[in-house]
Amino acid sequence: MRKTFAWLAMMSIFLAGSPVVFAEEGGFKPFAIYLDGASSENHYVPSGWMGDYGDLKLNEKHTDNPYSGSTCIEVVYNAKASQGARWAGIYWQNPPNNWGTRPGGYDLTGSKKLTFWARGQNGGERVEEFKIGGITGEYADSDVAGIGPVVLTAEWQEFTIDLEGKDLSSISGGFCWATNLDVNPAGCVFYLDDIQYE
């Protein structure tokens, strides 16, 4: 049966507008966006830089105090309003740079939640929103869900986005965060780890 499911997943790549099927026999298996910087289990790409993208730096292989494994994600936001937007964020997308203009994404039907761990460099860093889905366009995401605003502490904390009742049949925007200059006037540095659908 595993071969059958693998074949179905492969075939879905070639069907225009159809997302890659991930649901497996026996129920939904954990589906990682990020486990470790070099993990072969990572899915989606942090390609959707938004707003004041020039204010951002992203390091997917930060080695200082990860939650688990050998690395975590470091996000640096300098709040200089480089593009005049006064806010910034990043989408993890499939395929990369997909803003709903082409087929892609994953069928994550069966997932009940997305969990992730986060901490701030000093504590008090505010992220206005963490979410999944929400990309619009010809090949729009099938749904959207999120939490926020979130004020981080200097210690790792687990966060959960509830996906009960959501249509996850086609999700190109696998994970996203956004913040702004008003709530972080001096900028902020924060860290993410173990981001996955369950």
KEVEXTI-217889 format. One line per 3 residues: for each residue x, y, z of C-alpha. Coordinates in nm, 4 decimals. Each point is the difference from the previous one (the first is absolute). Example, Ala and Ser with C-alpha at 12.3 -4.5 7.8 and 13.67 -1.06 7.14 Angstrom:
// residues 2
1.2300:-0.4500:0.7800 ~ 0.1370:0.3440:-0.0660
// end
This chain:
// residues 198
0.0000:0.0000:0.0000 ~ 0.2867:0.2391:0.0684 ~ 0.1033:-0.0264:-0.3652
-0.3550:0.0851:-0.1015 ~ -0.0033:0.3156:0.2112 ~ 0.3437:0.1019:-0.1257
-0.1200:-0.0462:-0.3588 ~ -0.3083:0.2123:0.0670 ~ 0.2156:0.2764:0.1471
0.2281:-0.0070:-0.3028 ~ -0.2925:0.0035:-0.2437 ~ -0.1570:0.3005:0.1691
0.3067:0.2074:-0.0943 ~ -0.0921:-0.0356:-0.3639 ~ -0.3671:0.0957:0.0367
-0.0377:0.3724:-0.0660 ~ -0.1216:0.1795:0.3071 ~ 0.0170:-0.3095:0.2187
0.2077:0.0108:0.3187 ~ 0.2365:-0.2751:0.1032 ~ -0.1981:-0.2472:0.2092
0.1537:-0.0607:0.3406 ~ -0.2697:-0.1857:0.1942 ~ 0.1052:-0.3612:0.0552
-0.1790:-0.3220:0.0765 ~ -0.0744:-0.0221:0.3715 ~ -0.0411:0.3750:0.0500
0.2047:0.3174:-0.0196 ~ 0.3710:-0.0299:0.0756 ~ 0.1987:0.3010:0.1338
0.1013:0.2239:-0.2902 ~ 0.2955:0.2283:0.0684 ~ 0.0609:0.3503:-0.1267
0.3205:0.0252:0.2025 ~ 0.1663:-0.2508:0.2309 ~ 0.3667:0.0880:-0.0466
0.1978:0.2025:-0.2525 ~ 0.1227:-0.3034:-0.1931 ~ -0.3036:-0.2259:0.0499
-0.1263:-0.1879:-0.3056 ~ -0.3465:0.0076:0.1635 ~ -0.0397:0.3771:-0.0386
-0.2762:0.1160:-0.2375 ~ -0.0822:0.3420:-0.1463 ~ 0.2558:0.2782:-0.0610
0.0205:0.3409:0.1775 ~ -0.0189:0.1840:-0.3323 ~ -0.2925:0.2369:0.0559
0.1666:0.3084:0.1474 ~ -0.2583:0.2744:0.0494 ~ -0.0265:0.3679:0.0910
0.3361:0.1458:0.1016 ~ 0.1887:-0.3067:-0.1196 ~ 0.3233:0.1974:0.0071
-0.0316:0.0192:0.3787 ~ 0.0235:-0.3774:0.0390 ~ 0.2738:-0.2559:0.0445
-0.0735:-0.3719:0.0253 ~ 0.2386:-0.2716:0.1144 ~ -0.1371:-0.3550:-0.0182
0.3134:-0.1477:0.1559 ~ 0.0381:0.2038:0.3183 ~ 0.1893:-0.2138:0.2520
-0.0359:0.1966:0.3243 ~ -0.2584:-0.1550:0.2355 ~ -0.2355:-0.1819:-0.2394
-0.3087:-0.1585:0.1514 ~ 0.0994:-0.3413:-0.1378 ~ 0.2564:-0.1420:-0.2391
0.3059:0.2023:-0.0960 ~ -0.1602:0.3085:-0.1595 ~ -0.3015:0.2303:0.0053
-0.1248:0.2911:-0.2106 ~ 0.1194:0.3505:0.0911 ~ -0.2045:0.2982:-0.1209
0.1455:0.3522:0.0216 ~ -0.2328:0.2967:-0.0647 ~ 0.1693:0.3423:0.0145
-0.3194:0.2130:-0.0358 ~ 0.1628:0.2550:-0.2353 ~ -0.2982:0.0001:-0.2400
0.2286:-0.0585:-0.2983 ~ -0.2928:-0.0275:-0.2423 ~ -0.2246:0.2467:0.1869
-0.2523:-0.2644:0.1065 ~ 0.0681:0.0160:0.3761 ~ -0.0590:-0.3754:0.0295
0.1668:-0.3207:-0.1158 ~ -0.0552:-0.3732:-0.0105 ~ 0.0929:-0.3254:-0.1699
-0.2094:-0.2778:-0.1560 ~ 0.1291:-0.3555:-0.0314 ~ -0.1314:-0.0964:-0.3446
-0.0359:-0.2907:-0.2421 ~ 0.1222:0.0333:-0.2645 ~ 0.2391:0.2836:0.0924
-0.1348:0.3503:-0.0710 ~ -0.3493:-0.1331:-0.0692 ~ -0.2532:0.2775:0.0639
-0.2924:-0.1973:-0.1394 ~ 0.1092:0.0419:-0.3604 ~ 0.0836:-0.3673:-0.0655
-0.0921:-0.3472:0.1235 ~ 0.1721:-0.1316:0.3091 ~ -0.0389:-0.0540:0.3682
-0.0822:-0.3096:0.2006 ~ -0.3200:-0.1779:0.0904 ~ 0.0253:-0.0057:0.3797
-0.3480:-0.1375:0.0606 ~ -0.0093:-0.1761:0.3345 ~ 0.2285:0.2413:0.1820
-0.1585:0.1331:0.3192 ~ 0.2554:0.2652:0.0916 ~ 0.3283:0.1677:-0.0848
0.2438:0.0234:0.2891 ~ 0.3250:0.1934:0.0280 ~ 0.2433:0.1217:0.2637
0.1105:0.3624:0.0275 ~ 0.2016:0.2295:0.2262 ~ 0.1243:0.3566:-0.0094
0.3578:0.1152:0.0363 ~ -0.0826:0.2031:0.3114 ~ -0.3710:-0.0543:0.0601
-0.2748:0.2489:-0.0858 ~ 0.0304:-0.0419:-0.3765 ~ -0.3461:0.0185:-0.1580
-0.1054:-0.1928:-0.3102 ~ -0.3359:0.1228:-0.1274 ~ -0.0983:-0.3238:-0.1689
0.1059:-0.3554:-0.0626 ~ -0.2163:-0.1786:-0.2565 ~ -0.0406:-0.2654:-0.2660
-0.1696:0.0410:-0.3354 ~ -0.1551:0.3272:-0.1129 ~ 0.1758:0.0310:-0.3371
-0.2473:0.1255:-0.2605 ~ -0.0016:-0.0075:-0.3802 ~ -0.0906:-0.2466:-0.2734
0.1433:-0.2875:0.2061 ~ -0.1026:0.1318:0.3406 ~ 0.0504:-0.1848:0.3268
-0.3070:-0.1970:0.1005 ~ -0.0200:0.1615:0.3471 ~ 0.1782:0.2148:0.2584
0.0615:-0.0221:0.3765 ~ 0.2186:0.1911:0.2404 ~ 0.0780:0.1357:0.3441
0.1214:0.3364:0.1269 ~ 0.1174:0.2350:0.1110 ~ 0.2595:-0.2014:0.1929
0.2460:0.1503:0.2483 ~ 0.3066:-0.2207:0.0322 ~ 0.2114:-0.0742:0.3042
0.3713:-0.0785:0.0067 ~ -0.0857:-0.3648:0.0661 ~ -0.1282:-0.2473:-0.2564
-0.3801:-0.0316:-0.0049 ~ -0.2244:-0.2245:-0.2079 ~ -0.2782:0.1592:-0.2043
-0.2909:-0.1658:-0.1792 ~ -0.2151:0.1049:-0.2951 ~ -0.3290:-0.1922:0.0152
-0.0931:-0.1539:-0.3362 ~ -0.3168:-0.1861:0.1032 ~ -0.2673:0.0433:-0.2666
0.2364:0.1680:-0.2478 ~ 0.0184:-0.0919:-0.3685 ~ 0.3642:-0.1026:-0.0394
-0.0356:-0.1569:-0.3440 ~ 0.2341:0.2509:-0.1654 ~ 0.2464:0.2010:0.2096
0.2808:0.1862:-0.1794 ~ 0.0634:0.2377:0.2908 ~ 0.1157:-0.2526:0.2554
0.1025:0.2444:0.2738 ~ 0.0249:0.3756:0.0393 ~ 0.0839:0.2679:0.2541
-0.0314:0.3776:-0.0085 ~ 0.0891:0.2886:0.2301 ~ 0.0362:0.3763:-0.0262
0.1928:0.3082:0.1023 ~ -0.2683:0.1346:0.2343 ~ 0.0239:-0.2954:0.2399
0.3753:-0.0511:-0.0449 ~ 0.1325:0.3566:-0.0504 ~ 0.3588:-0.1066:0.0666
-0.0363:-0.3178:-0.2050 ~ 0.0140:-0.3503:0.1418 ~ 0.1749:-0.3341:-0.0190
-0.1878:-0.3251:0.0530 ~ 0.0449:-0.3710:-0.0568 ~ -0.2177:-0.2826:-0.1361
0.0391:-0.3777:0.0178 ~ -0.1890:-0.3266:-0.0549 ~ -0.2755:0.1372:-0.2257
-0.2337:-0.2798:-0.1080 ~ -0.3520:-0.1081:-0.0841 ~ -0.1396:-0.2722:0.2241
// end
